[in-house]
Amino acid sequence: MTPELRRTPLYDAHVAAGAKLVDFAGWEMPVQYEGVRQEHMAVRTGCGVFDVSHMGEVQTEGPEALDLLQRLLSNDVSKLQVGGAQYSVLCREDGGVLDDLFTYRLGAERFLTVTNASNHLRDYAWFVEHADGYDVEVYDSIGEWAMLAVQGPEARSIAEKVVGAELPPRMRTAHLPFADEEILVCGTGYTGEAGVEVMIPPRAASALWDSLLEAGATPAGLGARDTLRLEVCFHLYGNDLMVERDPIAAGLGWCCKEETRFIGSEAVAAARESGPDEKLVPFSIIGPGIPRQDNPVLTGSEEVGMVTSGSLSPCLEKGIGMAYVRTDLAEPGIEVEIDVRGRRRAARIESKPLYDPDHPQKET
Amino acid sequence: MAAEESYPEDLKYHREHDWARIEGDTATFGITWYAQDSLGEVVFYEPPEVGATIAKDETYTEVESVKAVSDVYAPLSGEVTEVNDALADSPETINEDPYGNGWLAKVQLSDPSEADALMDAAAYRELLAG
């Protein structure tokens, strides 16, 4: 028996828009509508809207909410102001990455942390387990929110027109009224483009979706979401991040503030001190071929790494990916080979991002 | 533009969603409308080598969408005599014209009687409906 898949409040809207629906972390989600490449380009040149209601939310509230989050999250949560957003990772004691998360500070003692769908229950259990002894309440608020991401160069003007109010700038949040509900608009995203992510009560989600489409937004699926994030080298948990890797190897040392003594900070400090054996780097294929997850990275006959994400880049029109590669080879410009199902494809280690939406003409 | 769903009567079908247009002891192979629709837009295709020996029910090439790689199975056994090189530059032809310009390989059949095990269009449609 296949377990029943969960549906977001926009399920009917996806069917009406001609979506191809797939099982994603137990949710029946649109992978594409018209086509991944078209949706990708719509986000790069205009405005796309994604249903990301499968993402989870954990609310942490109380006099010691900040203290608990400082213990759990890798970043310095004390730097997060009310109305602000912050990215961090959640680590085990050994530094292994449990998830990567955005946290919004809604009030002095109230925080909302967005989890990856596949990790939500584990994250929530981790929060609850470690909340013992803190004067704090931790809630699983996944049922309270639908979430839409509106992304692209025209996203802010379209969303502003639909919401009818000024939107918060990048990395800031605002509570705004929409359809007799209060929505939380966040200046964040996962595409490298301008835009917002909107948390909205489920009953109002389809009204917002319909208004965005009427205002000119193109429905975009999880397929385009993946190619968009890969072009700008944003990590995907389960591909590029996992408990077997630490944030230093993953290139996320910038969001780890070991002096805050978060769980795993000693292991992360040790990894930073000794330097990782392998590092996550972006690469592009020279010539034909599309790299895929788990393809080996080779120099000569030696295996020197493993691809964790790979795809065709619709903007660069070539194969791109990210791979954990032996540190001495993890430098931009170094040429390696990728074993793509038995065919060796020449590849070059690149710098981040592979595609820069602000400077799209960059020669690579 | 993607093609309309169809399963021509003059073709034989394999359960892995491949078709064969058989002419005596040669045949042309491709993937069905259903296969290309499931895969989505084909963005990469590298034809097999001319002269390659291929075996019924085994993979002889791959087609790739942005998201995924899909194995293509040989509906019959034989030797590849011609490949569709034009698809390297315009792989989306496989979506637009799966039974015409989107053909994948021409094959000299080693055992034309293998075709008895393939489905006709009605049986294949029944499989899809199944």
Chai-1 contact restraints between the chains, C-beta under 6 A:
chainA,res_idxA,chainB,res_idxB,connection_type,confidence,min_distance_angstrom,max_distance_angstrom,comment,restraint_id
A,G35,B,E41,contact,1.0,0.0,6.0,A-B,restraint_1
A,V36,B,V66,contact,1.0,0.0,6.0,A-B,restraint_2
A,R37,B,E41,contact,1.0,0.0,6.0,A-B,restraint_3
A,G223,B,K67,contact,1.0,0.0,6.0,A-B,restraint_4
A,T227,B,V66,contact,1.0,0.0,6.0,A-B,restraint_5
A,I290,B,F44,contact,1.0,0.0,6.0,A-B,restraint_6
A,I290,B,E64,contact,1.0,0.0,6.0,A-B,restraint_7
A,S311,B,V66,contact,1.0,0.0,6.0,A-B,restraint_8
A,L312,B,V43,contact,1.0,0.0,6.0,A-B,restraint_9
A,L312,B,V66,contact,1.0,0.0,6.0,A-B,restraint_10
